[in-house]
Amino acid sequence: MYFWCSKSIPNMLKQHLQQKLLQKLSPQQIQFIKLLQVPTVALDTRIKEELEENPALEDSSLMSLDEPKGEYDDLQDDKEDFESKDSLEDTGLDEFNVEDYLQEDNANDYSTSYNNGDDEEDKKETPIAIESTFFESLQQQLDLVPLSDQDFIIGKQIIGSLDDDGYLRRPITSMIDDLAFSQNVMVEEEDVLEMLKLIQNFDPPGIAARDLQECLALQLKRKDATNPLIKKAIEIVEHHLDEFTRKHYDKLEKSIGLNSEELKEVVAEILRLNPKPGDSNQVTTKQLQIIPDFHISNNDGVLILTLNARNAPELRVSRSYMDMFEHYDKAAQKDKKLKEAVQFVKQKLDSAKWFIDAIKQRQQTLLKTMNAIMHYQYDYFLTGDERKMRPMILKDIADKIGMDISTVSRVANSKYVQTEFGTFLLKSFFSEAIQTESGEEVSNKEVKKILEDCIGKEDKRKPLADERLTEILKEHGYNIARRTVAKYREQMNIPVARLRKEL
C-alpha cells in the first residue's frame, strides 16, 4: 500500500546569473610589472636566475655568431644605440633531455607561479662581499678569555642577542629562559650580568650596552678617569642626559657649575663618542651599489639621454628547444608521456618569449618615462640649478606618455639618472607647486633650497625659529604658513631651532 503526501518545501537554494566586469592582470602583465620595478643593479641577477631556471632561454651574446637568428633572437636589433657591456653565464647549446626536466618541480612556470600572490622577487637583494662583522670580532675576543663551559655559553648567548647597533635590548630574564629551554643550561641573573660586564669591556667601546646612556658612559670610563673634563662628561651622561639631548645648556651650567667655555669642551667630548658601536667595524649587508639606469649628457646645450647598456641584454629563445618542440608536435602517435613532453617544451618556450617581451617592454617604458621627465625639467638638467626645477607630479608625466600613474611611480621610485652634476633618484625630481605673490607657480624644492641656505648661514648660538623662517620666505615672495615651513624642514631632516643650537 502506498501513501502520497504533499508538503510545501521552501526553496533553500536559489540559483541566479550575475554579470560582473572585472579587471585581472595576466601573467605577462605581472611579470612586466615585477621587471619594471627592478633597478639595473639587480637586473643582471634576475636575468641569470631566469637563464638557470629556463633552459629554453639563452644569452645570444655567448652563442655562436654563425647560428641563424629567430624572431626573438636578439633584443638589440631595434636598439643599436645600446651596446651590452656585461655577459651572462653561458647556458650552452647542448640538447636537453625533456624527461629529466619533467621530474623537476617547475617553480618558474608563469602560468602558475604568478597566480599565488608571492612577492619573493621583491624581497631578494643582490649579495655583496662584506668584511667580518662585529659579531665575529666579539666571538674571537670571547674565545681568548679563559672561561668555564657555562660562562662561555652565556657569553655566546649575549653576543648573539645584540642588535646591529651593538646594543643588548633583550631582557636578561628572556636570555635566561632561552638558555634553559634551548640549551638546557640553568643560570642565575647574577651569572648573566657578570658575563655582560665582561663583554662590555670588549672592543669596540660601548658594546653590549642596554641603552644610550650606558653606551656613552662605558666609552667615557675607558678614557682617563683623572681628567676633570672626563669626570664632568660622565656626570652629564649619568645624571643630566635629558638636559644634554634637549640642549638645555643653561640648566647644565647651573647644575654642574661650569661656565660656557668649560661646558663647550665637555659637550665636544661627549659628541665625539659613538652612539652605535656595532657599526664601527662592520659593512652593512643592506648597502647596495648605486648604478645609474640612465645617463644625461649636455652636448652644447642639447641634452642627450641614453639607457644603461645593462638594461638591454641579448636574449633569445633556444633554437634546440624550438626544433625539439616541432619534432614532438609533428609525431604521428602521441602517447601520454609524449604529450607531457610536448606540454613541457611549449611551457618553457612560452615562458622564454614572455620574459624577452617583458624585457623589451621594460626598455621602452624606461626610455619613454625618462625622456618625458628630461624634457619637463629641461632647464634644470642643463644647469643643475634646483631653482629652475618646475613643479611636477606623477600625473604630469603619466599624461605625457599615456600610461598609468602607478607605472610612472614604479619607474621613479627605483631608478637613478647620472648627470654632469650628480646621480639622482628620479623620485627627487617630482615636487608640489607653490604660488608666489605674483601668481607664478614654482616648485617647493625652490622654497626648500632657500630654507636650507638660511639655516646654513644662521648664527648657531641663536638659530632661526620657524616663525622667523616664515618671515624670510615672505620677504622672498613666498606666502607660506609656519606649519608648512615646519613640514619642509622635517622633510629635509633639519631639527627645530633649539636642537640646532651650539655653544
ChimeraX attribute file (.defattr): number of C-alpha atoms within 10 A of each C-alpha:
attribute: neighborCount
match mode: 1-to-1
recipient: residues
	/A:1	2
	/A:2	4
	/A:3	5
	/A:4	5
	/A:5	5
	/A:6	6
	/A:7	6
	/A:8	5
	/A:9	6
	/A:10	6
	/A:11	6
	/A:12	6
	/A:13	6
	/A:14	5
	/A:15	6
	/A:16	5
	/A:17	5
	/A:18	5
	/A:19	5
	/A:20	6
	/A:21	5
	/A:22	5
	/A:23	6
	/A:24	8
	/A:25	11
	/A:26	13
	/A:27	18
	/A:28	18
	/A:29	14
	/A:30	16
	/A:31	18
	/A:32	19
	/A:33	18
	/A:34	16
	/A:35	22
	/A:36	24
	/A:37	20
	/A:38	19
	/A:39	19
	/A:40	22
	/A:41	19
	/A:42	17
	/A:43	19
	/A:44	19
	/A:45	16
	/A:46	16
	/A:47	20
	/A:48	17
	/A:49	13
	/A:50	18
	/A:51	20
	/A:52	14
	/A:53	15
	/A:54	20
	/A:55	22
	/A:56	26
	/A:57	27
	/A:58	27
	/A:59	23
	/A:60	23
	/A:61	17
	/A:62	15
	/A:63	14
	/A:64	9
	/A:65	9
	/A:66	6
	/A:67	9
	/A:68	8
	/A:69	14
	/A:70	12
	/A:71	9
	/A:72	15
	/A:73	21
	/A:74	20
	/A:75	19
	/A:76	16
	/A:77	10
	/A:78	9
	/A:79	14
	/A:80	8
	/A:81	11
	/A:82	17
	/A:83	16
	/A:84	15
	/A:85	10
	/A:86	13
	/A:87	14
	/A:88	18
	/A:89	14
	/A:90	15
	/A:91	19
	/A:92	12
	/A:93	14
	/A:94	7
	/A:95	10
	/A:96	13
	/A:97	9
	/A:98	16
	/A:99	13
	/A:100	8
	/A:101	14
	/A:102	14
	/A:103	8
	/A:104	8
	/A:105	8
	/A:106	15
	/A:107	10
	/A:108	16
	/A:109	18
	/A:110	20
	/A:111	13
	/A:112	11
	/A:113	13
	/A:114	19
	/A:115	12
	/A:116	7
	/A:117	7
	/A:118	9
	/A:119	10
	/A:120	7
	/A:121	11
	/A:122	11
	/A:123	6
	/A:124	11
	/A:125	14
	/A:126	15
	/A:127	12
	/A:128	12
	/A:129	7
	/A:130	11
	/A:131	10
	/A:132	11
	/A:133	17
	/A:134	23
	/A:135	19
	/A:136	12
	/A:137	15
	/A:138	19
	/A:139	15
	/A:140	11
	/A:141	13
	/A:142	18
	/A:143	12
	/A:144	8
	/A:145	10
	/A:146	9
	/A:147	13
	/A:148	9
	/A:149	9
	/A:150	12
	/A:151	16
	/A:152	16
	/A:153	15
	/A:154	23
	/A:155	23
	/A:156	17
	/A:157	16
	/A:158	20
	/A:159	22
	/A:160	14
	/A:161	18
	/A:162	19
	/A:163	14
	/A:164	16
	/A:165	17
	/A:166	24
	/A:167	23
	/A:168	20
	/A:169	13
	/A:170	13
	/A:171	10
	/A:172	17
	/A:173	12
	/A:174	10
	/A:175	18
	/A:176	19
	/A:177	15
	/A:178	15
	/A:179	17
	/A:180	13
	/A:181	11
	/A:182	8
	/A:183	10
	/A:184	10
	/A:185	14
	/A:186	12
	/A:187	16
	/A:188	10
	/A:189	11
	/A:190	10
	/A:191	13
	/A:192	20
	/A:193	14
	/A:194	13
	/A:195	18
	/A:196	20
	/A:197	12
	/A:198	14
	/A:199	22
	/A:200	17
	/A:201	15
	/A:202	15
	/A:203	16
	/A:204	20
	/A:205	22
	/A:206	31
	/A:207	29
	/A:208	29
	/A:209	25
	/A:210	16
	/A:211	13
	/A:212	16
	/A:213	19
	/A:214	17
	/A:215	24
	/A:216	25
	/A:217	21
	/A:218	19
	/A:219	21
	/A:220	21
	/A:221	15
	/A:222	12
	/A:223	11
	/A:224	11
	/A:225	12
	/A:226	8
	/A:227	9
	/A:228	11
	/A:229	17
	/A:230	20
	/A:231	16
	/A:232	18
	/A:233	23
	/A:234	23
	/A:235	14
	/A:236	22
	/A:237	21
	/A:238	14
	/A:239	12
	/A:240	18
	/A:241	17
	/A:242	13
	/A:243	15
	/A:244	16
	/A:245	11
	/A:246	12
	/A:247	18
	/A:248	15
	/A:249	19
	/A:250	13
	/A:251	13
	/A:252	19
	/A:253	14
	/A:254	10
	/A:255	12
	/A:256	13
	/A:257	12
	/A:258	15
	/A:259	12
	/A:260	14
	/A:261	10
	/A:262	14
	/A:263	21
	/A:264	14
	/A:265	15
	/A:266	20
	/A:267	20
	/A:268	13
	/A:269	14
	/A:270	20
	/A:271	11
	/A:272	8
	/A:273	16
	/A:274	17
	/A:275	21
	/A:276	18
	/A:277	24
	/A:278	23
	/A:279	16
	/A:280	16
	/A:281	14
	/A:282	17
	/A:283	15
	/A:284	13
	/A:285	14
	/A:286	10
	/A:287	12
	/A:288	13
	/A:289	10
	/A:290	14
	/A:291	17
	/A:292	19
	/A:293	25
	/A:294	23
	/A:295	18
	/A:296	19
	/A:297	16
	/A:298	14
	/A:299	9
	/A:300	7
	/A:301	10
	/A:302	10
	/A:303	16
	/A:304	12
	/A:305	18
	/A:306	16
	/A:307	21
	/A:308	20
	/A:309	17
	/A:310	19
	/A:311	22
	/A:312	21
	/A:313	26
	/A:314	23
	/A:315	25
	/A:316	24
	/A:317	27
	/A:318	26
	/A:319	18
	/A:320	15
	/A:321	21
	/A:322	16
	/A:323	11
	/A:324	18
	/A:325	18
	/A:326	14
	/A:327	11
	/A:328	17
	/A:329	18
	/A:330	9
	/A:331	10
	/A:332	7
	/A:333	9
	/A:334	14
	/A:335	10
	/A:336	8
	/A:337	11
	/A:338	16
	/A:339	14
	/A:340	15
	/A:341	22
	/A:342	19
	/A:343	15
	/A:344	19
	/A:345	24
	/A:346	19
	/A:347	17
	/A:348	24
	/A:349	21
	/A:350	18
	/A:351	23
	/A:352	25
	/A:353	20
	/A:354	18
	/A:355	23
	/A:356	22
	/A:357	17
	/A:358	21
	/A:359	23
	/A:360	19
	/A:361	14
	/A:362	22
	/A:363	17
	/A:364	13
	/A:365	18
	/A:366	20
	/A:367	16
	/A:368	16
	/A:369	20
	/A:370	27
	/A:371	19
	/A:372	17
	/A:373	22
	/A:374	18
	/A:375	12
	/A:376	19
	/A:377	18
	/A:378	17
	/A:379	18
	/A:380	17
	/A:381	22
	/A:382	21
	/A:383	14
	/A:384	15
	/A:385	12
	/A:386	18
	/A:387	18
	/A:388	18
	/A:389	22
	/A:390	23
	/A:391	20
	/A:392	19
	/A:393	16
	/A:394	18
	/A:395	16
	/A:396	16
	/A:397	23
	/A:398	18
	/A:399	12
	/A:400	13
	/A:401	17
	/A:402	11
	/A:403	15
	/A:404	13
	/A:405	15
	/A:406	13
	/A:407	17
	/A:408	24
	/A:409	18
	/A:410	17
	/A:411	23
	/A:412	22
	/A:413	14
	/A:414	16
	/A:415	24
	/A:416	23
	/A:417	20
	/A:418	18
	/A:419	18
	/A:420	13
	/A:421	11
	/A:422	8
	/A:423	16
	/A:424	15
	/A:425	17
	/A:426	20
	/A:427	18
	/A:428	11
	/A:429	21
	/A:430	21
	/A:431	18
	/A:432	13
	/A:433	17
	/A:434	19
	/A:435	15
	/A:436	15
	/A:437	12
	/A:438	8
	/A:439	9
	/A:440	9
	/A:441	14
	/A:442	21
	/A:443	21
	/A:444	22
	/A:445	23
	/A:446	20
	/A:447	20
	/A:448	18
	/A:449	14
	/A:450	17
	/A:451	20
	/A:452	15
	/A:453	11
	/A:454	16
	/A:455	19
	/A:456	11
	/A:457	10
	/A:458	12
	/A:459	13
	/A:460	16
	/A:461	12
	/A:462	13
	/A:463	20
	/A:464	20
	/A:465	15
	/A:466	19
	/A:467	13
	/A:468	12
	/A:469	19
	/A:470	21
	/A:471	16
	/A:472	16
	/A:473	18
	/A:474	15
	/A:475	10
	/A:476	12
	/A:477	14
	/A:478	18
	/A:479	16
	/A:480	17
	/A:481	14
	/A:482	16
	/A:483	12
	/A:484	12
	/A:485	19
	/A:486	19
	/A:487	11
	/A:488	18
	/A:489	18
	/A:490	12
	/A:491	10
	/A:492	13
	/A:493	9
	/A:494	14
	/A:495	12
	/A:496	15
	/A:497	15
	/A:498	16
	/A:499	14
	/A:500	19
	/A:501	18
	/A:502	14
	/A:503	14
